[in-house]
């Protein structure tokens, strides 16, 4: 056997493996003997098929299988032993000719995409900004209001206020104000005057009481929106386009959403039973909650700044573009050439960041364990629940949801990448010189707008 490795450029190489028959003949003989033990052919008992017949019938197929196994072992063994910094998998060279497994010598040629060489290591001479986001009383007030809204309830009231929901009987009127014969009527029609687009029509409902009848014009209120009218009146869009006149509306019910009181029930609902026992503790817990989220946001921003800093310091890299495009095509057989061209530049940027993170992980010695990935999945699960106002989810429920996420390969890859960046962020903060800046939420958000 002979292996030759030759660089064809700074970021590409050609690897040739040559086998003589002696390199794989023993493996083929053993595979044939093993297969003979269970091979069944007409006229012979299992294990009694003559070896000459086995070679004639299965020799070519088994030779190809054993050579492929040996090829894989030697190829990847060479790459590992020689620490070849490779991108993607080896590609069969376009020089490769059809292999005749009966030949005395077998040649296999591979194109290897090599990673560009650069130094991404960080020291205390490197300065990276680190932002602390200020938590204001207005933010706490806003979250208190949000929790009260989520924990509220509906009450039936006698008189209308802005934001209330009204239910009643709608009847189309003719020009003289009487109920139109054959006109549109709707029982239990629900309206929200607060969402009317016309101010004059909205004003007609100010202070109205249950059991009163008012006259109003739905077409004017909704600025002739056929979709809104068809939904309100229970008719088709085409029918709604012909509605222009007034309607009478006998109010049968007014419902108001009442935010939850600042009470132990609300505190328990948000943070768990007995964990918060007063409004002061409630606000303090909310502030801590916001600070935790802001710290996470700051860490994400920090890693984005680390990435930008290192990409700028490293500068333009040389890439084996044609080989990488071949790899991209091979990995996306269902996509056309336009997909490769449209996505190639973005994939190179992500590949560069991946290589940078590999160097940083090697420098800091971080490792990602299964438990680390589970914790990231659990935190993401809690954040998803929190978006719906469900902040007090039992740990076993969160863990079950997280474990379901870990069953999906594409989600696991994303969680591992996030876990790596989080661990790197913590490690890098202890290495570089931090340029600390305290900013408002608005200033912090503008950092992303500038990017």
Secondary structure, DSSP 4 states (H G I P E B T S, - for coil): -EEEEEEEETTEEEEEEEEEHHHHHHHHHHHHHHHHTT---TTS-TT-S-HHHHHHHHHHHHHHHHHHHHHHHHHHHHHHHTT--BSS--EE-TTPPPP-TTSSEEEEEEEEEBPPP------TT-EEEEEEEPPPHHHHHHHHHHHHHHT-EEEEESB--TT-EEEEEEEEB-TTSSBPTT--EEEEEEE-GGG-S-HHHHHTTTT-BTT-EEEE-HHHHTTT-HHHHHHHHT--HHHHTT--S-EEEEEEEEEEEEPPPSSHHHHHHHH-TTT--SHHHHHHHHHHHHHHHHHHHHHHHHHHHHHHHHHHHH------HHHHHHHHHHH-TTS-HHHHHHHHHHHHHHHHHHHHHHHHHHHHT----HHHHHHHHHHHHHHHHHTTT-----HHHHHHHHHHHTTSHHHHHHHHHHHHHHHHHHHHHTTSEEEEEEE-HHHHHHHHHH-
